[in-house]
Amino acid sequence: MMRKSALSRVLRPAAVLALLAVQPLAVSSRAASLDVAWWRDGKTEVLQLRQGGPAPQPFDGSRQVPLASLWKLFVYIYADDSHVPMPDYRCGGRDPEEVYCCEVGQSVGRDAALAQSCGPFFSPRRLMIAPASWRDYWTRRLGAAPSGELAWLADPAQLTPERLVRLDSLLRALSSIPAASRADAEAALLRVVLDGRGAGTARWFGSQLRVKTYSWHQPTQAGKERERLGGAAGWLADGTPVWFGGAGGSSNVLQQWAPRLAANLPPVQAAEDSGCVVVDYFKRYPISSVRGADGPAAAGPLNGRFQVRFENGKNLALRSAGEMMLQTGGDGRPQLRGRFGVNEYVARVIDREASADEPEAAKALAIAARSYLRQNAQSVAGCQQIADSSATQRVSPSPATPAALAIARWTDQLIVDGVPVRYHRDQASDGTLVWTDAVRQAKQGKLYDELLAAAYPGGALSTAGNAGVRCKRLGQNEEWLARALSRWQRVLLGEAGYEAPAQPPLVCALASGAPYSEQSRNRIFMRPLTTREDRITLAHEYLHLGLRRHPRGQDEDYVERLARRLVDLNLETL
């Protein structure tokens, strides 16, 4: 789902790449130090960055920090995860806080309201948040009723900007939110480093920082004067909760500290790839045979090393761990099809079209490839489908190299929006990223956003969720699946490769097309249960989730047979 239009209208109507590339990071006041904290392995880790001045006062997880505008993030998470309606807020001009929302007579939606810190939008009274439901939600998330150091989460009325909370309790609360529940918030918060209060800092963070900014005044040590504290809190791309703060407003803090903060944040661990891309390989080169170590390969998922022989007499070696499928086309010829997450796909394009040896050029190519995919792929059963061809994008048939995959993950969800995106290895033309030119400029010190600005002068650096369809949950389907799973376990645990998802999957209403499972976000898209075939469909898509790490999970015939067996079981005999 595109994450641009509402924010770009309010925050920066002319947010073009050229501005990002040429405007320096403006800082009106400079802080001598920045306090940084993150939560890993059940504890708070801290770091202090300095730029001269006296040594800062040490701190740890017991530090009291103002909640400030971070309360809006917790309201967003609760309302989004609990399906509380969040209608657009219309600015009437009476509330001074509307300066963070919209112009008089205009409206702001939920994602823009979060990134811009629109307080009136998230008023618990406006959203009609019931205290009992709120408390029940956070009790489930935390594993116990909010109390003690987490008492500030017990009632939405206690979420006031001036409320002081323990830093480790804030990070623990952020850590309690699973990936599926924070996905929409993270997508909205990616805007902060693009055209929010951290505008332009995406050149340092890529898509690795998903944070809500805050600014507040806090008492000094003397207890009399008040100093301005600015910063942000949220998550890194792998879900690590993070908080940072320094003297000044949030915009100044982000602009001043972005390079050093990006260099000193903890390494982001590899996250499960999201989205789905289906690649039809070698569309212009008919295949005569595919052979493995033991002879001709059988139709179905490929595992191991193979030799592809084309009808023109050429050969190509490839490796597969089940993501490549051998099929028979309508003309009787062998066909190869791959199914990948979006970042694996982008990394394979880097490997095939260029390399990751010059990182800034590779980042630019990764964003161009992702943009091209979005603009040119067809949507089929929840996946983006595209051909591997010199006329579109060439995609390596073997697993992505670690270096290319790291580049793809660092630029996750970043695209160029507003202009057609093309690229070529060495032939220049309007609106085209030329790889050889990008490498030359990167060697001269140009960063990836500058390379993109030069190639696409009318484009804007934006974000696109890899599979950002919102979920309208089907409660009846979820309840039926929960009952069925308790009876299926004996059979499922005997199936090779089956791993029960860590959380029960969400079952979402399908607007159109064929049912599908979204493995990276543990969701199933289908229609409400009305017939036996609907129940078989639900079992089928659940099996794709449970077998996602095993080659048999891509074998449609096997999955369908097992799904029918599960639905037809005599439940009393289990």
C-alpha positions as CSV (number, residue, x, y, z in Angstrom):
1,M,0.0,0.0,0.0
2,M,1.4,3.4,-0.9
3,R,2.3,5.5,2.1
4,K,2.7,8.9,0.6
5,S,-0.3,11.0,-0.5
6,A,-1.8,12.2,2.7
7,L,1.5,13.1,4.3
8,S,3.0,14.7,1.3
9,R,0.1,17.1,1.0
10,V,0.4,18.2,4.6
11,L,4.1,18.0,5.3
12,R,5.9,18.8,2.2
13,P,3.8,19.3,-1.0
14,A,6.9,19.6,-3.2
15,A,9.0,16.9,-1.6
16,V,11.3,16.1,-4.5
17,L,14.5,14.2,-4.4
18,A,16.4,17.2,-5.7
19,L,15.7,19.1,-2.5
20,L,16.8,16.1,-0.4
21,A,20.1,16.0,-2.3
22,V,21.1,19.7,-2.2
23,Q,19.7,21.1,1.0
24,P,22.1,20.8,4.0
25,L,20.8,19.6,7.3
26,A,19.8,22.8,9.1
27,V,20.4,23.0,12.9
28,S,19.3,26.0,14.8
29,S,20.6,24.9,18.2
30,R,23.2,22.3,19.0
31,A,23.2,19.8,21.8
32,A,26.5,18.7,23.3
33,S,25.3,15.1,23.9
34,L,22.6,12.6,22.9
35,D,21.3,9.9,25.2
36,V,20.4,6.7,23.4
37,A,18.7,3.5,24.8
38,W,17.4,0.3,23.4
39,W,15.8,-2.9,24.7
40,R,17.3,-6.3,23.8
41,D,17.3,-9.6,25.6
42,G,14.9,-8.3,28.3
43,K,17.1,-5.4,29.4
44,T,17.9,-1.8,28.6
45,E,21.2,-0.9,27.0
46,V,22.3,2.8,26.9
47,L,24.8,4.9,25.0
48,Q,25.8,8.6,25.2
49,L,27.1,10.4,22.2
50,R,29.1,13.6,22.7
51,Q,30.1,16.7,20.6
52,G,32.3,18.6,23.1
53,G,31.2,20.3,26.2
54,P,31.1,18.8,29.7
55,A,30.6,15.1,30.2
56,P,26.9,14.3,30.4
57,Q,25.3,12.8,33.5
58,P,25.2,9.0,33.2
59,F,21.9,7.3,33.1
60,D,20.3,3.8,32.9
61,G,16.9,2.2,32.5
62,S,15.7,3.7,35.8
63,R,15.8,7.3,34.3
64,Q,12.5,9.1,34.4
65,V,11.6,10.5,31.0
66,P,8.6,12.6,29.9
67,L,6.0,10.7,27.9
68,A,5.5,13.9,25.9
69,S,3.8,13.1,22.6
70,L,4.7,9.4,22.6
71,W,1.3,8.7,24.2
72,K,-0.1,9.1,20.7
73,L,1.8,6.1,19.5
74,F,0.3,3.9,22.2
75,V,-3.2,5.1,21.3
76,Y,-2.5,4.4,17.6
77,I,-1.3,0.8,18.4
78,Y,-4.3,0.0,20.6
79,A,-6.9,1.5,18.2
80,D,-5.3,-0.1,15.1
81,D,-4.8,-3.6,16.7
82,S,-8.3,-3.5,18.4
83,H,-10.1,-2.3,15.2
84,V,-11.3,0.9,16.9
85,P,-12.6,3.3,14.2
86,M,-10.2,6.1,13.6
87,P,-12.1,8.6,11.4
88,D,-10.2,11.5,9.8
89,Y,-9.9,14.6,12.0
90,R,-11.2,17.9,10.5
91,C,-9.5,21.0,11.6
92,G,-11.9,23.7,12.8
93,G,-9.3,26.3,13.9
94,R,-10.2,26.4,17.6
95,D,-7.6,24.1,19.0
96,P,-4.0,25.5,18.9
97,E,-2.7,21.9,18.7
98,E,-4.2,21.7,15.2
99,V,-1.1,23.3,13.9
100,Y,0.3,19.8,13.9
101,C,-2.7,18.4,12.1
102,C,-4.0,20.3,9.0
103,E,-5.1,23.7,7.7
104,V,-8.5,25.0,8.8
105,G,-11.2,23.3,6.8
106,Q,-8.9,20.4,5.9
107,S,-8.7,16.9,7.3
108,V,-6.0,14.5,8.4
109,G,-5.9,10.7,8.4
110,R,-4.5,8.3,10.9
111,D,-1.1,7.7,9.4
112,A,-0.4,11.4,8.8
113,A,-1.7,12.3,12.2
114,L,0.8,9.9,13.8
115,A,3.8,11.1,11.8
116,Q,2.9,14.8,12.3
117,S,2.0,14.3,16.0
118,C,-1.6,15.5,15.8
119,G,-2.8,15.3,19.4
120,P,-6.5,16.1,18.8
121,F,-6.8,13.1,16.4
122,F,-5.7,10.6,19.1
123,S,-7.8,12.0,21.9
124,P,-9.1,8.9,23.8
125,R,-12.4,10.7,24.2
126,R,-12.8,11.4,20.5
127,L,-12.0,7.8,19.6
128,M,-14.3,6.6,22.4
129,I,-11.7,4.3,24.0
130,A,-13.2,2.4,26.8
131,P,-10.8,2.2,29.8
132,A,-11.7,-1.5,30.5
133,S,-11.0,-2.5,27.0
134,W,-7.8,-0.5,27.0
135,R,-6.6,-2.2,30.2
136,D,-7.5,-5.7,29.0
137,Y,-5.5,-5.1,25.8
138,W,-2.3,-4.1,27.6
139,T,-2.8,-6.8,30.1
140,R,-2.7,-9.3,27.2
141,R,0.3,-7.6,25.7
142,L,2.3,-7.4,28.9
143,G,1.3,-10.7,30.4
144,A,0.0,-9.0,33.5
145,A,-2.2,-6.0,34.4
146,P,-0.3,-2.7,34.0
147,S,0.9,-1.8,37.5
148,G,4.0,-0.5,39.3
149,E,6.4,0.9,36.8
150,L,3.9,0.2,34.1
151,A,0.9,1.8,35.8
152,W,1.0,4.6,33.3
153,L,-0.5,2.2,30.8
154,A,-3.4,1.2,33.0
155,D,-5.8,3.9,31.8
156,P,-5.7,6.1,28.7
157,A,-6.6,9.1,30.9
158,Q,-3.1,8.7,32.4
159,L,-1.4,9.2,29.1
160,T,-0.5,12.9,29.6
161,P,2.5,14.6,28.0
162,E,3.9,15.7,31.3
163,R,3.7,12.2,32.7
164,L,7.2,10.9,33.7
165,V,7.8,7.2,33.1
166,R,10.8,4.9,33.7
167,L,12.8,4.5,30.5
168,D,12.9,0.8,30.8
169,S,9.1,0.6,31.3
170,L,8.6,2.6,28.1
171,L,11.0,0.3,26.2
172,R,9.4,-2.8,27.7
173,A,6.0,-1.6,26.6
174,L,7.2,-1.1,23.0
175,S,8.8,-4.6,23.1
176,S,5.4,-6.2,24.0
177,I,3.9,-5.2,20.6
178,P,4.4,-8.0,18.0
179,A,5.4,-7.4,14.5
180,A,1.9,-7.8,13.0
181,S,0.4,-5.3,15.5
182,R,3.0,-2.6,14.9
183,A,3.3,-3.0,11.1
184,D,0.9,-0.1,10.2
185,A,2.5,2.2,12.8
186,E,6.0,1.4,11.5
187,A,4.9,2.1,7.9
188,A,3.5,5.5,9.0
189,L,6.6,6.4,11.0
190,L,8.9,5.7,8.1
191,R,7.8,9.1,6.9
192,V,9.5,10.8,9.7
193,V,13.0,10.5,8.1
194,L,11.7,11.4,4.7
195,D,9.5,14.5,5.1
196,G,8.6,14.6,8.8
197,R,10.7,16.2,11.5
198,G,13.7,14.2,10.4
199,A,13.3,15.3,6.8
200,G,16.4,14.3,4.8
201,T,17.9,12.0,7.4
202,A,16.9,9.0,5.3
203,R,20.3,9.3,3.7
204,W,21.7,8.1,7.0
205,F,19.0,5.7,8.3
206,G,17.5,4.3,5.1
207,S,14.4,2.5,6.3
208,Q,16.0,1.2,9.5
209,L,14.4,3.8,11.9
210,R,10.6,3.8,12.6
211,V,10.1,6.3,15.4
212,K,7.6,8.8,16.8
213,T,9.2,12.1,17.6
214,Y,8.6,14.1,20.8
215,S,9.6,17.5,22.2
216,W,9.0,18.6,25.8
217,H,10.4,20.8,28.6
218,Q,11.8,19.0,31.6
219,P,13.2,20.4,34.9
220,T,16.9,20.9,35.2
221,Q,18.9,19.4,38.1
222,A,18.2,22.5,40.1
223,G,14.5,21.8,39.7
224,K,13.7,25.4,38.7
225,E,14.6,26.1,35.2
226,R,13.2,24.0,32.4
227,E,15.1,22.8,29.4
228,R,13.8,21.6,26.1
229,L,14.2,17.9,25.4
230,G,13.7,16.5,22.0
231,G,14.1,13.1,20.4
232,A,12.1,10.0,19.3
233,A,11.1,6.5,20.3
234,G,9.8,3.5,18.4
235,W,11.6,0.6,16.8
236,L,14.4,-0.4,14.5
237,A,13.6,-2.4,11.4
238,D,14.0,-5.7,13.3
239,G,11.6,-4.6,16.1
240,T,14.2,-3.5,18.6
241,P,12.6,-0.8,20.8
242,V,14.7,2.4,20.8
243,W,14.6,5.8,22.5
244,F,16.9,8.8,22.2
245,G,16.9,12.4,23.5
246,G,19.0,15.5,23.6
247,A,18.7,19.3,24.2
248,G,16.5,21.0,21.7
249,G,13.4,20.2,19.6
250,S,13.0,16.8,18.0
251,S,13.7,18.2,14.5
252,N,17.0,19.8,15.6
253,V,18.1,16.7,17.5
254,L,17.4,14.4,14.5
255,Q,19.1,16.7,12.0
256,Q,22.2,17.3,14.2
257,W,22.8,13.7,15.3
258,A,21.6,11.6,12.4
259,P,25.0,10.6,11.0
260,R,26.4,9.6,14.4
261,L,23.2,8.1,15.7
262,A,22.9,5.9,12.6
263,A,26.5,4.8,13.0
264,N,26.1,3.9,16.7
265,L,22.7,2.2,16.8
266,P,22.9,-1.6,17.5
267,P,23.2,-3.8,14.4
268,V,19.8,-4.6,13.0
269,Q,19.2,-8.3,12.9
270,A,17.9,-9.8,9.7
271,A,14.1,-9.8,9.7
272,E,11.9,-12.3,7.8
273,D,11.4,-11.0,4.3
274,S,8.0,-9.5,3.6
275,G,5.8,-9.2,0.6
276,C,5.7,-11.7,-2.3
277,V,7.1,-11.5,-5.8
278,V,6.6,-14.2,-8.5
279,V,9.2,-14.2,-11.2
280,D,8.7,-16.0,-14.5
281,Y,12.3,-16.9,-15.6
282,F,13.9,-16.9,-19.0
283,K,10.8,-15.7,-20.9
284,R,12.8,-15.0,-24.0
285,Y,14.9,-18.1,-23.9
286,P,13.1,-21.5,-24.2
287,I,14.4,-24.2,-21.9
288,S,15.0,-27.7,-23.2
289,S,15.9,-29.4,-19.9
290,V,16.7,-29.0,-16.2
291,R,19.0,-31.5,-14.7
292,G,20.1,-32.2,-11.1
293,A,22.8,-34.4,-9.7
294,D,20.6,-37.4,-10.1
295,G,19.4,-36.7,-13.6
296,P,16.4,-34.8,-15.0
297,A,14.6,-32.7,-12.4
298,A,11.0,-33.6,-11.5
299,A,8.3,-31.0,-11.7
300,G,7.8,-29.2,-8.4
301,P,10.0,-27.3,-6.0
302,L,13.8,-27.5,-6.8
303,N,16.3,-28.2,-4.0
304,G,20.0,-28.3,-4.6
305,R,22.1,-27.5,-7.7
306,F,20.8,-27.7,-11.2
307,Q,21.9,-27.2,-14.8
308,V,19.5,-25.4,-17.1
309,R,20.0,-26.1,-20.8
310,F,18.4,-23.8,-23.3
311,E,17.3,-24.6,-26.8
312,N,20.0,-22.3,-28.1
313,G,22.5,-24.7,-26.7
314,K,23.7,-22.6,-23.7
315,N,23.7,-23.7,-20.1
316,L,23.2,-22.0,-16.8
317,A,23.9,-23.3,-13.3
318,L,21.5,-22.3,-10.4
319,R,20.9,-23.2,-6.8
320,S,17.5,-23.4,-5.1
321,A,16.2,-24.2,-1.6
322,G,12.6,-24.7,-2.7
323,E,11.9,-21.2,-3.9
324,M,12.3,-22.2,-7.5
325,M,9.6,-24.3,-9.2
326,L,9.9,-26.4,-12.3
327,Q,6.7,-26.5,-14.3
328,T,5.5,-27.6,-17.7
329,G,4.1,-24.8,-19.9
330,G,1.2,-25.0,-22.2
331,D,3.6,-25.7,-25.1
332,G,5.0,-28.6,-23.2
333,R,8.4,-26.9,-22.6
334,P,9.9,-26.8,-19.1
335,Q,9.3,-23.4,-17.3
336,L,11.0,-22.0,-14.2
337,R,9.2,-19.8,-11.7
338,G,10.6,-18.3,-8.5
339,R,8.7,-16.9,-5.5
340,F,10.5,-14.6,-3.1
341,G,10.1,-11.9,-0.6
342,V,10.5,-8.3,-1.9
343,N,14.0,-7.8,-0.5
344,E,15.2,-11.2,-1.7
345,Y,13.9,-10.2,-5.2
346,V,15.6,-6.7,-5.0
347,A,18.9,-8.3,-3.9
348,R,18.7,-10.8,-6.8
349,V,18.3,-7.9,-9.2
350,I,21.4,-6.2,-7.8
351,D,23.4,-9.4,-8.2
352,R,22.2,-9.9,-11.8
353,E,22.2,-6.3,-13.0
354,A,25.2,-4.9,-11.1
355,S,26.8,-5.7,-7.7
356,A,26.9,-4.5,-4.1
357,D,30.6,-3.6,-4.3
358,E,29.9,0.2,-4.2
359,P,27.2,0.5,-1.5
360,E,25.8,3.9,-2.3
361,A,25.3,3.1,-5.9
362,A,23.8,-0.3,-4.9
363,K,21.4,1.5,-2.5
364,A,20.2,3.7,-5.4
365,L,19.8,0.7,-7.7
366,A,17.9,-1.2,-5.0
367,I,15.4,1.6,-4.7
368,A,15.1,1.9,-8.4
369,A,14.5,-1.8,-8.8
370,R,11.8,-1.8,-6.1
371,S,10.2,1.2,-7.7
372,Y,10.3,-0.5,-11.1
373,L,8.7,-3.6,-9.7
374,R,5.9,-1.6,-8.1
375,Q,5.2,0.3,-11.3
376,N,5.3,-2.7,-13.7
377,A,4.4,-5.9,-11.9
378,Q,1.0,-7.4,-12.1
379,S,-0.9,-8.2,-8.9
380,V,-1.8,-11.9,-8.8
381,A,-3.2,-13.6,-5.6
382,G,-1.4,-11.3,-3.2
383,C,1.9,-11.3,-5.1
384,Q,3.6,-9.0,-7.5
385,Q,4.3,-11.0,-10.7
386,I,6.9,-10.0,-13.3
387,A,9.0,-11.6,-16.0
388,D,12.8,-12.0,-15.8
389,S,13.9,-10.4,-19.0
390,S,16.2,-7.7,-20.3
391,A,13.0,-5.9,-21.4
392,T,12.0,-5.6,-17.7
393,Q,14.4,-6.6,-14.9
394,R,16.9,-9.4,-14.9
395,V,16.8,-11.5,-11.7
396,S,19.4,-13.9,-10.5
397,P,18.0,-17.5,-10.4
398,S,20.3,-18.3,-7.4
399,P,20.0,-17.0,-3.8
400,A,21.0,-13.4,-3.2
401,T,24.5,-12.7,-2.0
402,P,24.7,-11.5,1.6
403,A,26.0,-8.1,0.5
404,A,23.2,-7.5,-1.9
405,L,20.6,-8.7,0.6
406,A,22.0,-6.3,3.2
407,I,21.5,-3.4,0.8
408,A,18.0,-4.5,0.0
409,R,17.1,-4.7,3.7
410,W,18.6,-1.3,4.4
411,T,16.4,0.3,1.8
412,D,13.4,-1.8,2.6
413,Q,10.1,-0.2,1.4
414,L,11.9,2.9,-0.1
415,I,10.8,3.8,-3.6
416,V,10.9,6.7,-6.0
417,D,7.4,8.1,-6.5
418,G,6.0,10.5,-9.0
419,V,7.9,9.6,-12.2
420,P,8.5,6.5,-14.3
421,V,11.6,4.7,-13.1
422,R,14.1,3.1,-15.4
423,Y,17.7,2.1,-15.2
424,H,20.4,0.8,-17.5
425,R,23.9,-0.5,-17.1
426,D,25.7,2.1,-19.3
427,Q,23.3,3.9,-21.7
428,A,22.1,7.3,-20.5
429,S,18.6,8.6,-21.2
430,D,16.1,10.9,-19.4
431,G,14.6,9.4,-16.2
432,T,17.2,6.6,-16.1
433,L,19.6,5.6,-13.4
434,V,22.8,4.6,-15.3
435,W,24.8,2.1,-13.2
436,T,28.2,3.0,-14.4
437,D,27.6,6.7,-13.8
438,A,26.2,5.9,-10.3
439,V,29.3,3.9,-9.4
440,R,31.6,6.8,-10.6
441,Q,29.7,9.4,-8.7
442,A,29.6,7.2,-5.5
443,K,33.3,6.8,-5.7
444,Q,33.5,10.7,-5.7
445,G,31.5,10.8,-2.4
446,K,27.9,11.1,-3.6
447,L,25.3,9.4,-1.4
448,Y,22.4,7.3,-2.7
449,D,19.7,10.0,-2.4
450,E,21.9,12.4,-4.5
451,L,22.3,9.7,-7.1
452,L,18.5,9.2,-7.3
453,A,17.9,13.0,-7.4
454,A,20.2,13.2,-10.4
455,A,18.5,10.3,-12.2
456,Y,14.9,11.2,-11.4
457,P,14.8,15.0,-10.9
458,G,11.0,15.1,-10.7
459,G,10.6,12.2,-8.3
460,A,10.1,12.0,-4.5
461,L,11.7,9.5,-2.2
462,S,8.7,7.8,-0.7
463,T,7.7,4.5,0.9
464,A,5.5,1.6,-0.2
465,G,4.5,-1.2,2.1
466,N,5.7,-4.6,0.7
467,A,2.3,-6.1,1.2
468,G,0.5,-3.3,3.1
469,V,-3.1,-4.4,2.6
470,R,-5.1,-3.5,5.7
471,C,-6.7,-6.4,7.5
472,K,-10.5,-6.4,8.1
473,R,-10.6,-9.4,10.4
474,L,-13.0,-12.3,9.9
475,G,-13.8,-13.3,13.5
476,Q,-15.9,-16.3,12.5
477,N,-13.1,-17.7,10.4
478,E,-10.5,-17.2,13.2
479,E,-12.7,-18.9,15.8
480,W,-13.3,-21.9,13.5
481,L,-9.6,-22.2,12.8
482,A,-8.7,-22.0,16.5
483,R,-11.1,-24.9,17.3
484,A,-9.9,-26.9,14.4
485,L,-6.2,-26.5,15.2
486,S,-6.7,-28.1,18.6
487,R,-7.9,-31.2,16.8
488,W,-5.4,-31.2,14.0
489,Q,-2.2,-31.1,16.0
490,R,-1.6,-34.8,16.1
491,V,-1.7,-35.0,12.3
492,L,0.2,-31.8,11.7
493,L,3.0,-32.7,14.1
494,G,3.6,-35.8,12.1
495,E,4.0,-33.9,8.8
496,A,7.7,-33.2,7.8
497,G,8.5,-29.6,8.0
498,Y,5.5,-28.4,9.9
499,E,6.1,-25.5,12.4
500,A,3.1,-24.0,14.1
501,P,3.1,-20.2,13.8
502,A,4.2,-18.4,16.9
503,Q,0.9,-16.6,17.1
504,P,-2.5,-17.6,15.7
505,P,-2.8,-16.1,12.2
506,L,-5.1,-13.2,11.5
507,V,-7.8,-14.0,8.9
508,C,-8.6,-11.0,6.8
509,A,-11.4,-10.2,4.4
510,L,-10.4,-10.6,0.8
511,A,-11.6,-7.7,-1.4
512,S,-11.0,-9.4,-4.8
513,G,-9.1,-12.2,-6.4
514,A,-8.0,-15.6,-5.1
515,P,-7.4,-16.4,-1.4
516,Y,-3.8,-16.3,-0.3
517,S,-1.5,-16.4,2.8
518,E,0.8,-13.5,3.6
519,Q,3.6,-15.5,5.3
520,S,5.8,-12.6,6.5
521,R,2.9,-11.0,8.5
522,N,1.1,-14.3,9.5
523,R,-2.1,-13.4,7.7
524,I,-4.7,-15.2,5.6
525,F,-6.8,-13.3,3.1
526,M,-10.1,-15.1,2.1
527,R,-13.9,-14.7,2.2
528,P,-16.2,-15.5,5.1
529,L,-16.9,-19.1,5.9
530,T,-20.1,-20.4,4.3
531,T,-19.3,-23.8,2.7
532,R,-17.1,-26.8,3.1
533,E,-14.8,-25.5,0.3
534,D,-14.3,-22.3,2.3
535,R,-13.1,-24.4,5.3
536,I,-10.7,-26.3,3.0
537,T,-9.4,-23.0,1.7
538,L,-8.7,-21.8,5.2
539,A,-6.9,-25.0,6.0
540,H,-5.0,-24.8,2.8
541,E,-3.7,-21.3,3.4
542,Y,-2.9,-22.1,7.1
543,L,-0.7,-25.0,5.8
544,H,1.2,-22.6,3.7
545,L,2.0,-20.7,6.9
546,G,2.9,-23.8,8.9
547,L,5.1,-25.2,6.1
548,R,6.6,-21.9,5.0
549,R,10.2,-23.0,5.8
550,H,9.8,-26.4,4.0
551,P,9.8,-27.1,0.3
552,R,6.5,-29.0,0.6
553,G,4.9,-25.7,1.5
554,Q,5.1,-24.7,-2.1
555,D,3.7,-28.0,-3.4
556,E,0.1,-27.0,-4.1
557,D,-1.1,-30.6,-4.7
558,Y,0.3,-31.8,-1.4
559,V,-1.1,-28.9,0.5
560,E,-4.5,-29.3,-1.0
561,R,-4.6,-33.0,-0.3
562,L,-3.6,-32.4,3.3
563,A,-6.1,-29.6,3.7
564,R,-9.0,-31.8,2.6
565,R,-7.8,-34.6,4.9
566,L,-7.8,-32.2,7.8
567,V,-11.3,-30.9,7.1
568,D,-12.7,-34.4,6.5
569,L,-11.2,-35.9,9.7
570,N,-13.6,-37.6,12.0
571,L,-12.8,-35.2,14.9
572,E,-14.0,-37.7,17.6
573,T,-11.2,-40.2,16.6
574,L,-8.3,-37.7,17.1
